Structure formats: C-alpha cells, structure tokens
Amino acid sequence: MLGPADIADWDEDEADRLRAEIRLLPILRRMAADPRAARAALGRPLAARVESFRRNARRPAHELRSLLDDLRDAERA
C-alpha cells in the first residue's frame, strides 16, 4: 500500500501525484467500505465528483487539485 512518503517520489507528473494523494484519503477508503455513509458525509455534489473520479481518474491536474482541496476541507468539517 502506498503511503505519504511514496507520494514525494512521484515528481514525473503532477496529475499522478494528485491522483495518488486523493486515493490515500480516508474518505476514499470509507467510500469503498460504506458508500452510503461516505456520500452522506460528503454531500451530493462532492460525492458525485468522487464517483466520477473513481470511474475515470484521468483528469487534468487543475481538476484533481480542486477535488483534493475540497476533500481535505470536507475531512476537516
């Protein structure tokens, strides 16, 4: 399993690093284990973005950065 130290080694492409950081967030593990509770915690718009990411993670870096920031904000709330 990847950890935070592994992310620092990903300097090839910013999008690769962002995808890895998103996948490491606890809410994505929660989404896999208990999707209904995770969607409720995130709210409908953000949960839809996460589902879209899970279906196709190949997104431009600016979209990934925005998703990562929004997910971090949701974790703090």
Secondary structure, DSSP 8 states (H G I E B T S, - for coil): ---HHHHHT--S-HHHHHHHHHHHSHHHHHHHH-HHHHHHHH-HHHHHHHHHHHH-----HHHHHHHHHHHHHHHH-
